[in-house]
Amino acid sequence: MADLNRSLSGLTEQEALEFHSQFKTTFSAFVVIAVLAHVLVWAWKPWF
């Protein structure tokens, strides 16, 4: 019988919260690195 505490993804609420927390951290790091890369390229060769 299906576990009623699981969502469509198969994760419990606690597992989903842990995943979301890690996702936010890694996504934020990716955005910071991407912004830094764009600033460095713009300093090297401005496109405006």
N, C-alpha and C positions, 0 to 999 in steps of 0.2 A: 504494500500500500504506500502511496506517496506521502512523503514527509510534508506536513502542512506548514512548517516553518521555513520552507525554501521557496524562492521566487522562480520566475521563468528561467532565469540564468542558472539556477541550480545552487546559488549561494544563499547562505543564511544572512540575516540582516547584519550580524557582526562581521562576517566575511566581506560583505559588500561594503561596509564602512571602512574596513581595513584596505580593501582594494582602492576605494575612492581616495583615501588619504594618500596612498602611495602614488596613484595616478596624478593627483594634484601636484605632488612634489616633483615628480619627473617631468611633467608637462611644464611647470614653472621653470625648471632648469633648462629645458629645451628652448623655451621662449627667450630666456636671458642669453643663452649662447647664440641664438639666431640674431637677436638685436645687436649683440656685441660684434658678431661677424659683419652685419650690415654697416655698423658704424665704422669698423676698421676698413672695409672696402670703400666706403664713401670718403674716408680720410685719404685713402690712397688715390682713388680716381673718382672725384665727384661726378655724379650723373646729372646734376642741375647746372 
